Amino acid sequence: MLSILLLGPPKILRDGAPVELPRRRSRALVYYLAAQPGVVSREQIQDLLWPDHGRAAAQQLLRTTLHGVRKALGAALVSGEDQLAIGGDVDVDARALAAALPSGDIAALEAALGRYRGDLLAGFGLSDSEPFEAWLAAERERARLLAARGLARLATLYEAHGDYTPALGALARALAFDPLQEDLQRAAMRLHYLAGDRVGAIRRYEELRDLLDAEMGVPPMAETRAMYDAVIKDEVRRMKGESEATAPIIDGASRFHPSSFILHPSELPFTGRSAELGRLHAAAESGKLALIEGEPGIGKTRLAEEFLARRGGLALVGEARELEQSLPYQPLVAALRGLTAGQGWPALRGRLELDPLWLREAARLLPELHPAPDGLPPADEARLWEALARLLAALARVEP
C-alpha cells in the first residue's frame, strides 16, 4: 500500500519502505497533488513549480517530471489529458484527518489526530518558487486549524462520556497551537471544575488573564469572566437533556456549548484594529477605495470582515488567487455568484431598474444573472464592463 505522509516531515512509503524521488520538484509535485481533494490542471502545476519559465519550457519540464514520478508511484498517479491527481486509494494522512473530523468515533478521530507529527511538509520547500512557498504557508495554517478543530471535537466527545482527563488532554493539544483561543480556555476551565479541580480552573483563568495582558493588552472576554465567576461561586452545571452532556448554564444567563469552540478568525475577539476600522468607515463614507495590505497572518481578512459586518448593506466578495490567474474575471465571477446564491436575490433582482440588455451582457460572466437567448452578438469587453458598471449602480440604488 502506498502512503504519503504530509503532516510533519514528508514521507512517501510503499508497504512501509521509503519510495525514493531524488528530484525535489518531483517530490513537490507529489506532495501538492496529495494535499488536494480533487484533480488539478497541468497548467496550474506548471505555474506553481516553474513560474519563471515560458509555457513551452514549463510543459516540457512537467512531462519529464511526470515520467519520473510515474515510474516511482505507478497507478497511484492519475494522469489525464489536462488533469493530474493522486488516486483516492492512496493513504494520505492529511486527507484521513479531514475525513475523520465529523466522526463521532473517538478511536477513529484519535488515530487520525495521532498522525499529526508537525507542520505540513515540515522542513520542505522550494525557495526558488514563490507560488509554491505561498501555497505552502497557507496550507500549513489550514492544517494547524484542521488539527485544532479535530482536537476540539475530540474533547467534546470525551466530555460527553464524562471522561474529563482525556478531554482536557485534547484541549491542551489544541491550545498548543494558540493559547489565546478563549472558547477553548473556557471549556478547559469548565472541565477542570467538573473533574473536581476547582483550583486548576481558577489557575487557568489567572494564567490566561496574564497572557492576554502581556500579549495583547486586553482583559479576558466577558464570557470568560462569567465562567470564572461561576467557578468561584460554584454555579457551573450541565444543561439538562443536553445530548452532548457538555453545555453548562452559568447563573441561568449564559449558555456555552462545545460547538462554539472558536476556530474561525471571525469568531475571535476583535482587538487592536480600532484605528484602522475607523479609517475604513471614513473612506466608505467619502466614497473612496481602501486597500488593506501587510504580511500574512496579521489579521487583514478579519479587519475586512469586521468592517463589512458593522457597515451593513450589500457586500459582494471575490477573491483572487495567484494560481487562478489563467481564469478570466474569476474574482468578479465569485463576487456575482455570491450575490445570486443569496436567498434575497430573486426579490432584489425584481427591484432592479436595469435594462435586461445589460443583465444579459453581464450574464456572459455568470449565466445565473439572466437567461441568455440564442443569437447574442459576440462578446465585447467594453460592453461587458459597461454592463457590470450599470449592474453595480442599479444594485446600489436598491441597497447600499
N, C-alpha and C positions, 0 to 999 in steps of 0.2 A: 504493500500500500504506500502511496506517495503522500507525504506530509510536508506542508510548507508552514513554517513557524515564523510569524511576523512580530509577535508580542515579546519584545526583548531582542537580544542579538539574533539576527535572522538565520534560519537553517532550512535546508532542503534535504529531506530524508526519504529513502525508499526502504521500507521494512526495517527502519531503524538505522540504516547505514547512510552516511553522507553522500549526496549527489554533487559531484564537482562541476561547477561552472566557473572556469578561471577568469572569464572576462567580466569586469564589474558591470558593464551596461547590460550584459545578458542577465545577470542576477537582478539588476534594477528592473528590467522588463518583467521578469517572473514575479518579483515582489509586487510590482504595481498591478499586474493583472490579478494576482491572488487577492489583493485588497479590494478589488472591485466586485460589486454584487452581480454584475452582468457583463455583457460584451463591451469591447472598446474598439473604436475605429483605428485603423492603421495610421491615419493622418494624425490622430490625437497622440499616438505613441511617438511618431516622428517629431512632433512639436515638443513633446516632453523630454525626449532623450537627445535629440540633435537640433536644438533651437537655432544654432548658428550656421547650419548647413542649408544649402538650397534644396528644393523639393526633390530633384532627381538624386542628388547625393544622399539625402536622408532616406529615400526609398531603397537605395542600394545597400546602405548600412543596415537598415531594418531587415532586409532579406537575408543578409549574411548572418546577422544576429539570430534570426529565427531558425536558420539552418542548424546552428549550434545548440540552441535551446531544444529544438525538436529531437535532436539526437539524444539529449540527456533526459528529456521528460516523456518522449513518445506521445501517446494518445492523450496525455493529460493536457497538452497544449492544443486547444481547439482553434483552428485557423481557417477562416472563411476567406472569401474573395476580398472583403474590405474590413473584416472584423476579427478580433482576437479575444480569447478568454482562457481562463484556467477551468478545466472541467469541474462540474458540480460534485463528482465523486471523489475529488481530492480533499484530503483533510487539511483545512486551513484554520488555525486557532482563532484568528480574528472573526472569521465567519461563524465559527462554533459559538463564540461568546455572544455575538449579536442574535443568533438563533435561540440561545438559552435564556435570553433576558426576560421574555414574557412568561417563562415557565414557572409553574408552581411547585416544581420538583426541586427540593433543596439539594439533593445529591447531584443532580444534573447541573444545577447552577454553580455549586461548589466546584465541580470538576472543570467547568468552563472557566471560571474565575481563577482557578489554580494554575491555568496555563498562561496567565498574565505574568510574564517574567520581567517586565520592564517596559520602557517606552517602545513604541512601534519602530522596528528596524534600528534598534539602539546600536550606535557605532557605525552605521552605514550612511552613505550619502554620495551625491555627485556634485562636487564643488564647482564643476565647470558647466552645470546645467541649472540655471536659476529657476526655470519652471518646475523641475523635479524637486528642488530644495523647498520651493514654496508649497508644493503639494504635500511634501513630507511633513513640514511644520504643521500644516492644518490637520493632516491625518493623525499625527501624534496627539494633538489636543483632542481630537474626536475619540481616539482610542482611550485616552485617560477618562474622558467623560463617560464613555461606554462602560468602562470598568467601575467607575464610581456609581453609575446608575445601577449596575448589577449588584454591587455590594449593598446599596441601599435597599434594593429589592430583597436580597438575601436576609438582611436584618429584619425586614418586615415579616418574612416567612418564619424565621426563628421566633420572633416575638409572638406571632400568632399561636405558636406551640408552647409558649411560656418558657422558652429556652433563652433566658436573658444573657447568659455569659457569652455564647457564640454570637448572639445578636450584637452585643457590644463589641465583640472582636471584629465583626464585619464593618460596623460603623467606624471603628478605629482605622481600618484599612482604607475606607472611603475618605476619611478626614485627612489621611496622609497626603492625598492629592491637593487638598486645600482646607486647612483647619478653620477658615473663615466662613464655611458653609453653616450658617446659623440654624437652619432647619435640622441638619444632621446633629448639630451640637445639642439642640433641644431634645431631639429623640434620644440621644445618649444620656442626657440628664434624667429623662423620664425612666429610661431603662435602669440606670443606677438606682433610682428611688424604688422602682418595682422589685428590684433584686435585693432590696434591704440595705443598700449602700447610700444612705441619705448624705453622709459626709462626702462621698465621692461625687454626688450630684452637685453639691454646693461648691466643691473644689473645682469641678469642671466649669461652672459658671464664672468663678473668680478668674480662672486662667484665661477663659475666653474674653472676659471684660478687659483684662490687662493686655491681651494680644490685640484686640480691636483698637484700644487706645494707642498702643505703640505703633501699629502698622498703618492705621487709617485716621486716628484722632477722633473716633466716634464712639458713642456708647453702644451697648447691645440693643437690638431691636426691642420694641415694646412687647412683642410676643415672647421673646427670650426672657425679659424681665418678669413677665407674667408667670412663666414657667418656674423661674427662680422663687417668686413669691409663693407659688403653690407648693413647692418643695418645702420651703421654710414653714408654711402653715399646715403641712400635711393634708393638702387638699387635692392631691393628684389621684385620680381614679379613672378606671376604664369606662368607656361608653357601654351601656347595657345593650346587648344584642348586636354588638359590632362584630361583623363576620371575621375581621382580621384580628379581633381581640387586642387591638393596639391603640385605639384613639381615645385619649383621655379628655375629660372636661376639667377646666380649671375654674373653680369657683362659679360654675354654671355659665361662664361668659365666653370662654374661648375654646374652640374645638380644633385639635390638631390630629392629623391623620398621616400615616406613612406615605400616602400618595402625594403629599405636599412637599416631600423632600426637594430642596432647591438644587436642581441640576441644570437648569436652563438659565442663561445670563439674565433674561428678562425678569426672573423671579428673585434675583439678588437685590439687596438694598441699594438704592441709587444714591451714592455719596460722592463728594469730591469733584463734581462737574457742574455746580450751580451756575458759575460764571459763564461757562460755555453754553449751557442750556439757555441762559438769558440772551446771549448773543444770537443764538439760533432764532429765538422768538422775535427778537428785534429785526433780524434780517427778513423773516417771513412777513412781519407787519409792513415793512417797506418794500416788499416785492423783490427782494434780492436773492441771488444764488448763494448758497452756503456750501462750503467744502470742508469736510472733516478729514484730516489726514494725520498720520502718525504711525509708529511702529506697531506690528501685530500684537494683539493681546492687551492693549491699553484701554479698551472699552469704547471704541469708535461706534461699533454697531449698537451697543447698549445705549449710548448717548442718542443716536438717531431714533431708536425705538422709543425711548423715553419722550423725546420731543414729539414724535408722531402721536403717542398715546395721550399726551397732555394737550396737544394742539387741537385734536379732533378734526372733523371734516373727512373728506375723501382722500385716501393715500394710495397712490399707485407705486408699487415697489418692484424694481427689476434689478437683477444682479449681473455683473459682467465678470466672467472668469477667463483667465488667460487661455486655457485650453479650449475655450469655445469661440476663439476669435475667428474661426472659419465659418461660423453660423451667422449670417447677416441679420442685423437688428435684434439679436437674441435678448438683450435686456428689455427692449421695448415690447417684444412678444410676451416675455414673462410678466411685465407690468400689466399689459392688457388682459392677459389670461387671468391674473389675479382679480381684475375688475369684473370680468364676465362670470367668474366662478362664484362670486359672492351672491348671497340669497337676494340681495336688494337690486341686482342688475336688471331684471325684467321691468320693475317699476321705474328704475332710474332711466332706462332706455326709453320708456314711454313718455318721459317728461323732457327728453332732449329736443331742443329746437335746432335740428340739423338736417339739411337736405339728405335724403337717402343716397344720393350720388356720392357724397363724401364718406358715408359709412361703408359703402361698397368698396371705395378706394382703400380705406383703412383696413377693410376685411382681407385685403391681399396679405397682410401680415398675420391676421388671426381670423379665420373664417367664422368663428362664433359671433363676431360682431354683427354680421349681416349676411343673409343668404345671397350668394353671388349668382346672378343669372348667367346663362350662356351668352357668349359673344361679347364679353368685356373687351375693351380696347387693350392693346399691350400696355404693360406697366410702365409708368413714367415716374422717375424718382422725385421730380419736382412736385408732381400732383400728389404723390404719396405723402410727402412732408406737409403739403398744404392740407391734406385730409386729416393728418394727425393733429396739426395745429388747430384746425376747426373743431375736431372732436374734443380736444382738451379744453378749448374755450367754452364749448357747449356744456361740458361736464361742470366746469367751474361756475357757470351761470346758475346751475341747479343746486350744486353743493360745493362749498369752498374746498 
